[in-house]
Amino acid sequence: GIEVTIVDLYPKIVKPILHSLKVVLEQRYFVVGNNRNEMSHSNNRTTTMTSKSPPQQHQHPTYACTYKTLQLDQDIPNHHLSLSSDGSVVLTLTTTLPPNSHSSLYITMDYQPRFYSFQSYPADPNRGIDI
């Protein structure tokens, strides 16, 4: 397989919500002999979608996608979240993609904006000066 490492930096003006992290692995491949459009769930983490492609002479190739939701501790054991001294957050994820497949990895995470008081910003002509 192919090992993938993702490093994502969140600036100090946002606060990532780690429990909303969702990682989905999409695998695309061709299958032969299935002529129906269908969707199946093999378990609560994997969904397979199959759609009919334009027919060729004697075979009907079909395009199939499998979507698997990866669990952070189970499927991605190499993950690290670190807080920098300036308040920014660095998220590092390392996982292995399956060999011989066209794969995509989708990562989503919610965040909240951080609001700072005016005293945390340096003095300037627009804010005034501190006495």
C-alpha positions, -999 to 999 in steps of 0.1 A, spaced: 0 0 0 9 37 -1 16 54 31 0 89 33 9 115 59 -13 146 62 -2 176 82 -28 203 88 -22 236 105 -50 255 122 -42 292 130 -48 306 164 -80 323 153 -98 290 150 -104 262 175 -107 228 159 -133 204 174 -114 171 174 -145 148 181 -160 160 148 -131 147 127 -143 124 99 -120 106 76 -135 88 46 -116 65 22 -131 63 -13 -119 35 -36 -129 34 -72 -126 3 -94 -143 -13 -125 -162 -46 -122 -176 -67 -151 -210 -83 -154 -232 -62 -131 -257 -41 -150 -277 -25 -122 -273 7 -103 -272 -2 -67 -260 9 -32 -252 -15 -4 -240 -12 31 -218 -40 43 -216 -26 78 -222 8 95 -188 21 82 -187 9 46 -210 18 17 -206 5 -19 -221 23 -49 -223 7 -83 -234 24 -115 -237 12 -151 -212 25 -176 -219 27 -214 -219 -9 -227 -192 -23 -249 -195 -52 -273 -201 -82 -251 -193 -70 -217 -209 -44 -196 -182 -27 -174 -195 -12 -142 -179 16 -122 -180 9 -84 -171 31 -54 -166 20 -19 -167 45 9 -153 35 43 -153 58 73 -120 53 91 -119 52 129 -91 74 144 -78 48 169 -85 17 149 -76 26 113 -53 56 119 -32 46 149 -5 72 139 -22 105 147 -10 134 167 -24 167 178 -1 194 191 -6 229 204 20 255 195 31 283 218 14 309 196 -19 291 200 -20 274 166 -29 237 163 -11 211 142 -29 178 133 -9 150 118 -25 118 104 -7 89 89 -25 60 71 -19 35 44 -40 34 12 -48 1 -3 -26 -10 -33 -39 -12 -69 -70 10 -64 -78 46 -73 -83 60 -39 -92 94 -23 -91 104 13 -116 130 25 -110 147 58 -135 170 74 -135 187 108 -156 214 124 -141 244 141 -152 274 161 -138 309 157 -118 322 186 -125 358 196 -99 378 213 -103 410 234 -90 442 220 -62 442 246 -46 411 230 -38 430 198 -8 454 197 -14 491 199 -18 509 166 -33 542 153 -67 526 148 -70 511 183 -51 537 202 -22 534 226 -20 519 261 -12 543 289 
